[in-house]
Amino acid sequence: MLKHRVIPALLLQDRGLVKTRKFKDGKYVGDPLNAIRIFNDKEVDELMVLDIVASKRGQEPDYSIIEQFAGECFMPLCYGGGVRTLDQAARIFDLGVEKISIQSAAISNIKLISDIANRFGSQSVVVSIDVKYNWLKQPRLYQSSNRKLLKQDWLEFSQSAVNAGAGELVINAVDRDGEMCGYDIELITKITRSVSVPVIALGGAGNLGDLKKAVHAGASAVAAGSMFVYQGPHRAVLITYPPYSELENLLEFDNE
């Protein structure tokens, strides 16, 4: 396994694989099971699948398709979307998923983090910190289920999530989602200096250099969507992943 994980982040909408830009306008890009099979062949270390409509619609997770994903994956799988209760989390773990990512539910009920961590271990709970800038260019905690900027400080919420039992955080830059313009290095630097658990950078990756910059900024792992599903300036759909040796050479360095 790589010293710093490089994780494809697949977005699910109505059982189809989609790609968004700034959390909007999901564009269909293929069959998620086919993408998982390709990533199996590429020997990916870990995979993240996020249902982007379940929480918005107040729906439960789609257990049947999650079971298909878990059965197809040769790598550890993190699932997020629609999880609001411990029983729902337990059912997903029973299907073979290793980690659950929560965002909206963690904001409305931070005790859910503790409930899952106490029963299944902190390593099984990933909390997504979605951050969007307001009109004053100030970073704000963003609740994607209702598309609202919240008053609660995003760094304080990050620390609260860790204190509640989160074993890992995702820092997701909403304004860079799908833009392939590079990660928000300032956000990564701030959060990794503020919490004691691993942080996954997400939102904005466009090339291998972006991955390296995020790791230099303190990220323990990097995740990307567009970079692994699009090819070329016209964004032709092509599921891909860099060779392991290339990533190993890129990311095996001293953080000096």
Secondary structure, 3 states (H helix, E strand, C coil): CCCCEEEEEEEEECCEEEEEECCEEEEEEECHHHHHHHHHHCCCCCEEEEECCHHHHCCCCCHHHHHHHHHHCCCCEEEECCCCCHHHHHHHHHCCCCEEEECHHHHHCCHHHHHHHHHHCHHHEEEEEEEEECCCCCEEEEECCCCEECCCCHHHHHHHHHHHCCCEEEEEEHHHCCCCCCCCHHHHHHHHHHCCCCEEEECCCCCHHHHHHHHHCCCCEEEECHHHHEECCCCEECCCCCCHHHHHHHHCCCCC
